[in-house]
Amino acid sequence: MLGNALEKIEKRLYRRGFLHGDVRRIVSLQLLVTGLALAFGLAVLWFSAWPLYFGVGAALAACNLWWLARSVEWSMRHDYTRSLAVANFLAFLARFAGMGFALFVCIAWLKAPLVPLLAGLATVVAGLTVWGFRRFLKQI
């Protein structure tokens, strides 16, 4: 079931311009984890808000990964120039500011607990680690 959902996500990402297989796989895994976390968080919201905040953190991480992957894909299709480097740097600063503002809203205004929010943000690091380890084991 999850493998089928992962394939559908990857097909949609390909149609949206994610042409590199590894980038597409990483983003699709993060989107799947985010969707599952948000669904679980909403399902148990009556019991605790922590799983929902975990899902919110994962969604913030997925948005950041999405824009980073789009930037990498776009950069790989163009020749390196100084203006490309400047554009990538400005895009990084915009993502950084956007993530900072979103975290500020979650923590200061919505009073979100830090532990599940940061754990949700860490799903990208965990996902990249698992993906890299699986890829390493295939080479052995």
The 8 nearest C-alpha neighbors of each residue, nearest first, counted from 0:
[[1, 3, 2, 4, 5, 6, 7, 31],
 [2, 0, 4, 3, 5, 31, 6, 7],
 [1, 3, 5, 0, 4, 6, 7, 8],
 [2, 4, 6, 0, 1, 5, 7, 8],
 [5, 3, 1, 7, 2, 6, 8, 0],
 [4, 6, 2, 8, 3, 7, 1, 9],
 [5, 7, 9, 3, 4, 8, 10, 2],
 [8, 6, 4, 10, 9, 5, 11, 3],
 [7, 9, 5, 11, 6, 10, 27, 12],
 [8, 10, 12, 6, 11, 7, 27, 13],
 [11, 9, 13, 7, 12, 8, 6, 14],
 [10, 12, 14, 8, 13, 9, 15, 7],
 [11, 13, 15, 9, 14, 10, 17, 8],
 [14, 12, 17, 10, 16, 15, 11, 18],
 [13, 15, 11, 12, 16, 10, 17, 18],
 [16, 14, 12, 13, 17, 11, 18, 10],
 [15, 17, 13, 14, 18, 12, 72, 69],
 [18, 16, 13, 12, 23, 19, 15, 72],
 [17, 19, 13, 16, 20, 23, 72, 22],
 [20, 18, 22, 21, 17, 23, 72, 13],
 [19, 21, 23, 22, 24, 18, 17, 25],
 [22, 20, 24, 23, 19, 25, 26, 18],
 [23, 21, 25, 24, 19, 20, 26, 68],
 [22, 24, 20, 26, 21, 25, 17, 27],
 [23, 25, 21, 27, 22, 26, 20, 28],
 [26, 24, 28, 22, 27, 23, 21, 29],
 [27, 25, 29, 23, 28, 24, 30, 22],
 [26, 28, 30, 24, 29, 25, 8, 9],
 [27, 29, 31, 25, 30, 26, 24, 32],
 [30, 28, 32, 26, 31, 27, 61, 33],
 [29, 31, 33, 27, 28, 32, 34, 26],
 [30, 32, 28, 34, 33, 29, 27, 35],
 [33, 31, 29, 35, 30, 34, 36, 28],
 [34, 32, 30, 36, 57, 31, 35, 58],
 [35, 33, 31, 37, 36, 32, 30, 38],
 [34, 36, 38, 32, 33, 37, 39, 31],
 [37, 35, 54, 33, 39, 34, 38, 40],
 [36, 38, 54, 40, 34, 39, 35, 51],
 [39, 37, 35, 41, 40, 36, 34, 42],
 [38, 40, 42, 36, 37, 41, 35, 43],
 [41, 39, 51, 50, 37, 38, 42, 43],
 [40, 42, 44, 38, 39, 43, 51, 37],
 [41, 43, 39, 40, 44, 38, 45, 37],
 [42, 44, 46, 45, 40, 41, 39, 47],
 [45, 43, 41, 47, 48, 46, 42, 40],
 [44, 46, 43, 47, 48, 42, 41, 40],
 [47, 45, 44, 43, 48, 42, 49, 50],
 [48, 46, 44, 49, 45, 43, 50, 51],
 [47, 49, 44, 51, 50, 52, 46, 40],
 [48, 50, 52, 51, 47, 115, 53, 112],
 [51, 49, 40, 53, 52, 48, 54, 39],
 [50, 52, 40, 54, 48, 53, 49, 37],
 [53, 51, 55, 49, 54, 116, 50, 115],
 [52, 54, 119, 115, 50, 116, 56, 51],
 [55, 53, 37, 36, 57, 51, 52, 56],
 [54, 56, 52, 58, 57, 53, 51, 59],
 [57, 55, 119, 116, 120, 59, 53, 58],
 [56, 58, 119, 54, 60, 120, 33, 55],
 [59, 57, 61, 55, 60, 56, 33, 54],
 [60, 58, 56, 62, 61, 57, 55, 63],
 [59, 61, 57, 120, 63, 58, 62, 64],
 [60, 62, 58, 64, 63, 59, 65, 29],
 [63, 61, 65, 59, 64, 60, 58, 66],
 [62, 64, 60, 66, 61, 65, 67, 59],
 [63, 65, 61, 67, 62, 66, 68, 60],
 [66, 64, 62, 68, 63, 67, 61, 69],
 [67, 65, 69, 63, 68, 64, 70, 62],
 [66, 68, 64, 70, 69, 65, 63, 71],
 [67, 69, 71, 65, 70, 66, 64, 72],
 [70, 68, 66, 72, 67, 71, 73, 65],
 [69, 71, 67, 73, 68, 72, 74, 66],
 [72, 70, 68, 74, 73, 69, 75, 67],
 [73, 71, 69, 75, 74, 70, 68, 17],
 [72, 74, 70, 76, 71, 75, 69, 77],
 [75, 73, 71, 77, 76, 72, 70, 83],
 [74, 76, 72, 73, 77, 71, 78, 70],
 [77, 75, 74, 73, 72, 78, 71, 79],
 [78, 76, 74, 75, 79, 73, 83, 80],
 [77, 79, 80, 76, 74, 75, 83, 81],
 [80, 78, 83, 77, 81, 84, 74, 82],
 [81, 79, 83, 82, 78, 84, 77, 85],
 [80, 82, 84, 83, 85, 79, 86, 87],
 [81, 83, 85, 80, 84, 86, 79, 87],
 [84, 82, 86, 80, 81, 85, 87, 79],
 [83, 85, 81, 87, 82, 86, 88, 80],
 [84, 86, 82, 88, 83, 87, 89, 81],
 [85, 87, 83, 89, 88, 84, 82, 90],
 [88, 86, 90, 84, 85, 89, 91, 83],
 [87, 89, 91, 85, 90, 86, 84, 92],
 [88, 90, 92, 86, 91, 87, 85, 93],
 [91, 89, 87, 93, 88, 92, 86, 94],
 [90, 92, 88, 94, 89, 93, 95, 87],
 [93, 91, 95, 89, 90, 94, 96, 88],
 [92, 94, 90, 96, 95, 91, 97, 89],
 [95, 93, 97, 91, 92, 96, 98, 90],
 [94, 96, 92, 98, 93, 97, 91, 99],
 [97, 95, 99, 93, 98, 94, 92, 100],
 [98, 96, 94, 100, 99, 95, 93, 101],
 [97, 99, 101, 95, 100, 96, 94, 102],
 [100, 98, 96, 102, 97, 101, 103, 95],
 [99, 101, 103, 97, 102, 98, 96, 104],
 [102, 100, 98, 104, 103, 99, 97, 105],
 [101, 103, 105, 99, 104, 100, 106, 98],
 [104, 102, 100, 106, 101, 105, 107, 99],
 [103, 105, 108, 101, 102, 107, 106, 100],
 [106, 104, 109, 102, 103, 111, 108, 107],
 [105, 107, 110, 111, 103, 104, 109, 108],
 [108, 106, 110, 103, 104, 109, 105, 111],
 [109, 107, 104, 110, 106, 105, 103, 111],
 [108, 110, 105, 111, 106, 107, 104, 103],
 [111, 109, 106, 107, 108, 105, 112, 104],
 [110, 112, 106, 109, 105, 113, 52, 116],
 [113, 111, 114, 110, 115, 116, 106, 49],
 [112, 114, 116, 115, 117, 111, 106, 118],
 [113, 115, 117, 116, 112, 118, 53, 49],
 [116, 114, 53, 118, 117, 52, 113, 49],
 [115, 117, 56, 53, 119, 113, 52, 118],
 [118, 116, 120, 119, 114, 115, 113, 121],
 [119, 117, 115, 121, 120, 116, 114, 53],
 [120, 118, 56, 57, 53, 116, 117, 121],
 [119, 121, 56, 117, 57, 60, 118, 122],
 [122, 120, 118, 124, 123, 119, 117, 125],
 [121, 123, 125, 119, 120, 124, 126, 57],
 [124, 122, 126, 121, 125, 127, 60, 120],
 [123, 125, 127, 121, 126, 122, 128, 120],
 [126, 124, 122, 128, 123, 127, 129, 121],
 [125, 127, 123, 129, 128, 124, 122, 130],
 [126, 128, 130, 124, 129, 125, 131, 123],
 [127, 129, 125, 131, 126, 130, 132, 124],
 [128, 130, 132, 126, 131, 127, 133, 125],
 [129, 131, 127, 133, 128, 132, 126, 134],
 [132, 130, 134, 128, 133, 129, 127, 135],
 [131, 133, 135, 129, 134, 130, 128, 136],
 [134, 132, 136, 130, 135, 131, 129, 137],
 [133, 135, 131, 137, 132, 136, 130, 138],
 [134, 136, 132, 138, 133, 137, 131, 139],
 [137, 135, 133, 139, 138, 134, 132, 131],
 [136, 138, 134, 135, 139, 133, 132, 131],
 [139, 137, 135, 136, 134, 133, 132, 131],
 [138, 136, 137, 135, 134, 133, 132, 131]]
